[in-house]
């Protein structure tokens, strides 16, 4: 190869590698930033009313699925403890004090939040004190009467779900 062409080709190759590296870093940073913003938005919905909670739960499921499917499960892990802590706190609140806790949409939210914690092996469920606290809240809900005549069926469904499903799953964790 002609020595007069070698130096410009080396320079061009170096510049091309630099541009590619910049694009990769920018794209990765941009994706991470967008992911962070989406997770924060989903979390902010969890503390709203039951309709917002439903949207937040659905968004978290979509984001977790996309991260895992896209090979970014490791990055998803950095959100895990904050999400699990908020889901745990919201579930506990709804079981103990939720104003709409007998309505079908809020029961669906509680069921989704419990499944999130159980299926994800949340740290809150491995912590004995928190596990006992959740168990007591579930038992209290399971013994409580429906808050209105229109909520009798949904409340009974939830009470059976707690007694036949959730408490059994908590007991399995307790034995390990």
C-alpha positions in Angstrom: 0.0 0.0 0.0 1.1 3.5 -0.8 2.6 5.2 2.3 0.8 8.4 1.4 -2.5 6.6 1.7 -1.7 4.6 4.9 -1.7 7.6 7.3 -5.0 9.0 6.1 -6.6 5.5 6.2 -5.4 5.0 9.7 -6.8 8.4 10.7 -10.1 7.7 9.0 -10.4 4.3 10.7 -9.6 5.8 14.1 -12.2 8.5 13.5 -14.8 5.9 12.4 -14.2 3.8 15.5 -14.6 7.0 17.6 -17.9 7.9 16.0 -19.2 4.3 16.4 -18.2 4.3 20.1 -19.9 7.7 20.6 -23.1 6.5 19.0 -23.1 3.3 21.1 -22.5 5.1 24.3 -25.1 7.8 23.5 -27.7 5.3 22.5 -27.0 3.2 25.6 -27.1 6.3 27.9 -30.3 7.5 26.2 -32.0 4.1 26.5 -31.0 3.9 30.2 -32.3 7.4 30.8 -35.6 6.6 29.1 -35.8 3.3 31.1 -35.2 5.2 34.3 -37.9 7.8 33.5 -40.4 5.1 32.6 -39.8 3.2 35.8 -40.1 6.4 37.9 -43.4 7.2 36.1 -44.7 3.7 36.8 -43.7 3.9 40.4 -45.4 7.3 40.8 -48.7 5.7 39.6 -48.6 3.1 42.4 -49.2 5.6 45.1 -52.3 7.2 43.4 -55.8 5.9 43.4 -56.8 2.4 42.4 -57.0 3.3 38.7 -53.5 4.8 38.8 -52.2 1.8 40.7 -53.6 -0.4 38.0 -51.7 1.6 35.3 -48.5 1.5 37.4 -48.6 -2.2 37.9 -49.2 -2.8 34.2 -46.4 -0.5 33.2 -44.0 -2.3 35.6 -44.9 -5.7 34.1 -44.3 -4.3 30.6 -41.0 -2.7 31.5 -39.8 -5.8 33.3 -40.8 -8.0 30.4 -39.1 -5.7 27.9 -35.9 -5.6 29.9 -35.7 -9.3 30.3 -36.6 -10.0 26.6 -34.2 -7.4 25.4 -31.3 -8.9 27.3 -31.3 -6.1 29.9 -32.3 -8.2 32.9 -29.2 -7.2 34.7 -30.1 -3.5 34.4 -33.6 -4.2 35.5 -32.2 -5.6 38.8 -31.1 -2.1 39.9 -34.7 -1.1 40.1 -35.8 -4.2 41.9 -35.4 -3.4 45.6 -37.1 0.0 45.2 -40.0 -1.4 43.3 -40.5 -4.4 45.6 -40.4 -2.1 48.6 -43.1 0.2 47.2 -45.2 -2.7 46.0 -45.0 -4.3 49.5 -45.9 -1.1 51.2 -48.8 -0.5 48.9 -50.1 -4.0 49.4 -49.9 -3.7 53.1 -51.6 -0.4 53.1 -54.5 -1.7 50.9 -55.0 -4.8 53.0 -55.1 -2.7 56.2 -56.6 0.7 55.3 -57.5 0.8 51.6 -60.8 2.7 51.1 -61.7 0.7 48.1 -60.3 -2.6 49.2 -63.5 -4.5 48.6 -64.0 -3.3 45.1 -63.1 -5.6 42.2 -60.5 -3.2 40.7 -58.6 -2.8 44.0 -58.8 -6.5 44.7 -57.2 -7.1 41.2 -54.5 -4.6 42.2 -53.8 -6.4 45.5 -53.7 -9.8 43.7 -51.2 -8.4 41.1 -49.0 -6.8 43.8 -48.9 -10.0 45.8 -48.1 -12.1 42.7 -45.4 -9.5 41.9 -43.8 -10.1 45.3 -44.1 -13.8 45.3 -43.1 -14.5 41.8 -40.1 -12.1 42.0 -38.8 -13.6 45.3 -38.9 -10.1 46.9 -36.5 -9.3 49.7 -39.5 -8.2 51.7 -40.8 -11.7 51.8 -37.4 -13.1 52.9 -37.4 -10.6 55.9 -39.1 -12.4 58.7 -40.5 -9.3 60.3 -42.0 -8.0 57.1 -43.3 -11.5 56.2 -45.1 -11.7 59.5 -46.5 -8.2 59.1 -47.9 -9.1 55.7 -49.3 -12.4 57.0 -51.1 -10.5 59.8 -52.5 -8.0 57.4 -53.7 -10.8 55.2 -55.3 -12.6 58.1 -57.0 -9.5 59.3 -58.4 -8.8 55.8 -59.6 -12.5 55.6 -61.6 -12.1 58.8 -63.0 -8.6 58.0 -66.6 -8.3 56.8 -67.3 -6.6 53.4 -67.5 -2.9 53.7 -70.8 -2.7 51.7 -73.4 -5.1 50.3 -72.2 -4.6 46.8 -68.7 -5.8 47.8 -69.7 -9.1 49.4 -68.8 -11.4 46.5 -65.5 -9.7 45.7 -64.5 -9.5 49.4 -65.3 -13.2 49.8 -63.2 -14.0 46.7 -60.3 -12.1 48.1 -60.6 -13.8 51.5 -60.6 -17.2 49.9 -57.6 -16.2 47.7 -55.7 -15.1 50.9 -56.6 -18.2 52.8 -56.0 -20.7 50.0 -53.2 -19.2 48.1 -51.2 -16.3 49.7 -51.0 -17.6 53.2 -49.9 -21.0 52.0 -47.2 -19.3 49.9 -46.0 -17.2 52.8 -45.8 -20.4 55.0 -43.6 -22.1 52.3 -41.2 -19.1 52.5 -41.2 -19.3 56.2 -40.1 -23.0 56.1 -37.1 -22.3 53.9 
